[in-house]
Amino acid sequence: MRGRRKAAFAFPGGFVRTCVYIDAFNLYYGCLRGSRYRWLDLSALCRIMLPRNEIVSIKYFTARVVGRPNNREQSLRQRTYLRALETLPNLEIVYGHYLSHIVRMPLANPVPSGPRYAEVVKTEEKGSDVNLATHMISDAYEDRFEIAAIITNDSDLLGPVNLVTGRLRRKVGVLNPQRHPAFVLTKAASFFKQIRPAALAASQFSSDLSDAAGHFTKPAAW
């Protein structure tokens, strides 16, 4: 792993063209949920994590949240954050979708003589990992980058990483948001970096932002 961190990110003569692909779900649940760093400026984070790279584009793969009865502010907070991201000139948001359905699942610690199952609302994000893989492969094929950096710890992306590094001859690095890196992904990557709290803290938007629609502020709960 130490050898991977020493990998060169720039070619002689200038900064290397780099596209960054962000798995929003993996990033959020890996190092943002419940933290003070949710108002995250992704462009600033990329500059900190890849200081010797020319960041050509950042693609953020997510899905729109539908607020639940017990947390109706969730979707409003997400809309505000997406609005903040749209102020970044080199960032594109690519949407998948959420599916919610009721499933019957066993209780972890059922009470004696009580019910052993409960109905729960299960929400799954669909499309983001496929979208990420598709965009990365397409951009590599069209020679949009020399290095791709993926912010994820999803081992399901092993196949696309191997294809881009092996057949398309491009470097792919992993910027890991999770506490425990996926071994197969880090092994396949051209380089690996861990996203740490200090980088998140240094990459926050201003509390007050403006766009074409007017002025808006960081969600109070954040």
ABEGO torsion letter per residue (X at the ends): XAAAAABBABBBGEBBBBBBBBBAAAAAAAAABGBAAABBBAAAAAAAABAABBBABBBBBBBBBBBBAABAAAAAAAAAAAAAAAABAABBBBBBBBBBBBBBBBBABBBBGBBABBBBBBBBBBGAAAAAAAAAAAAAAAGABABBBBBBABAAAAAAAAAAAAAAGBBBBBBBABABBBAAAAAABABBBBBBAAAAAAABBBABBBBAAEBBBBBAAX
